[in-house]
Amino acid sequence: MTTTNPTARTFFRPSHGRVIGGVCAGIADYFGWNRTLVRVLTVASIFIPGPQVLAYVLFWIFMPSERKALGR
């Protein structure tokens, strides 16, 4: 028996409201956070040593677009 969970969230890069690749917007939407806050924190994190840019690029590559995630 298969049931559909109406509260299930889908992780994707939105088609509207994206600035570069839609990664920050997708993360913010998934967790219910403010998009601007996620973008500011992402840019600020670049000043901290680590693989942030690589992580962003990987999310951009592997995070599905809204069109693919929702089957439009």
N, C-alpha and C positions, 0 to 999 in steps of 0.2 A: 504494500500500500504506500503510495507516494502522496505526501501532502506538501503544500506550498506555504512557506512561512512569510506572512505579509510584512513582518518587521525585519526580514533579512536585508542586509546592506550589501551593495555591490561596490567593489573597489575599481574605479576607472578614472581616466582623464576626461573631464567634461569638454564638450564641444564649444560651449559659450563661457566667457569669463576667464579664459586662460590668458596668461601673459607671455610665457615662452613656450613651454611644452604642456602645461596643464597639470604638472606633477603636484605643485603646492595646492592648487585648487582641489584636486582629487583627494589628497590627504586630508585637507581641511573639511571637505564635504563628508568624507567617510566617518571622521571622528566627531563631526558637528562643531568644529572650531571655526573661528573667523579666518577667512582667506588672507586678509591683509596681515594679520598677526603671523601666520605660518610663513608668508613670503618674507616678512621682516626678519623673523628668526632664521630663516634659511640663508638670507644674505649675510646676516650678522655672524652666522656659524662659519662662514668662509675665512674669517680672521682667526679661527681656532684651528690648530694643526689637525689634520685628519683627511679622510677620503670623502668629504662632503660632495665635491663636484662629481667624482666618480659615481657616488651613490645616486645623485640626481640623474646623471646620464643613464644609469642602469634602470632606474625607475621609468624614465622616459621611454626606454626601449621595451621593457617587459610589462609595464602597466598598460592594460588594454585601453583603447579609446572608447568613448561612450558608445559610439556606433557599433563596435565589435562586442562590447560587454552586454549591451541591451538588445543586440540582434536587429538593429535598424538598417 
